[in-house]
Amino acid sequence: MPYRYVLKWTREMNEKICVEAWPKTVDVALEGEMKRPSFVIGKLQGSRVIMLRQLVDEAIKTYGSKKRHLTVRVDFPKDDVQAIAVAYRLGLLAAVLSKIENEESLEHAYQYLMRATQEEIWFWASKMLGVVDHLPRRENVVKALTILSRP
């Protein structure tokens, strides 16, 4: 994979979690990617961050972290497929939880994504990011996940 994945958890009054993909090396980075991520998988801010704290804590224990001021940063191992799947699951959860407004749909989507297999996570992340097909938009992916996650 040509990216390295980073989780940033800012713990302040308005908590936020962001999962980003950065170029793996300077050689493969485009001009605009030197000081910015190539893309953001997902970002969540506010009270819903509580829903992801356990996963973030597990990622910190498993992969280690660096702390800078109020931000905790987890650098997922570059060539570990399991670690990358964890990064995508966290990013996808953050993206979906930030868009859903209905509390019941929120809980169902959370449960669905927590139980989803690694292949399902790859599929939904690729759809959300427009990798496989450029037609679906983030909103359509969130709607689809909400519908699929209903009991």
Steps between C-alpha positions, in 0.01 A plus 500: 500500500642839409370667817574511868202541726483734798238542770487834680297533817477850641381500857374840596164658569377402151660159443574384148631193323644506151637210295724611214698338221843647427741404222718210610819670384601841371568343159132415441362824643341749267583867530200581721553196725825605661338666800142375464347154496416343166145448626302483821317172555280636774470776754275520805466778750290568806318274742483202261875449539408303813375220275849452356709540813527128569623430146746789521629374836550152352688651204723698738577187705568289192693742278635756744453874492669835516361789697539862402317755710137382506528274194574128513631360172503135395713404200372169370770262369550559127486142375274337759167419331325449835615841623387666179160330535472644853582845363233468230241369750567797730494745211182356356332505840605861550370600158167324541441611861564860403230494229211308657253715690244244621615340830346161422667487157823610665500206740411250227771628266754484783406139581508401133846646442634347821385153386597547135766276355826640373380460141184699572710778654721512187190509279323781686816705541575473128144605417512794741835618366394454138780255423293228336231714346496878483120520493410430866528799726568486873136575574383206288742265675379620841138447390582151375676409824206635700254288301714187520555534872132503597392188690 
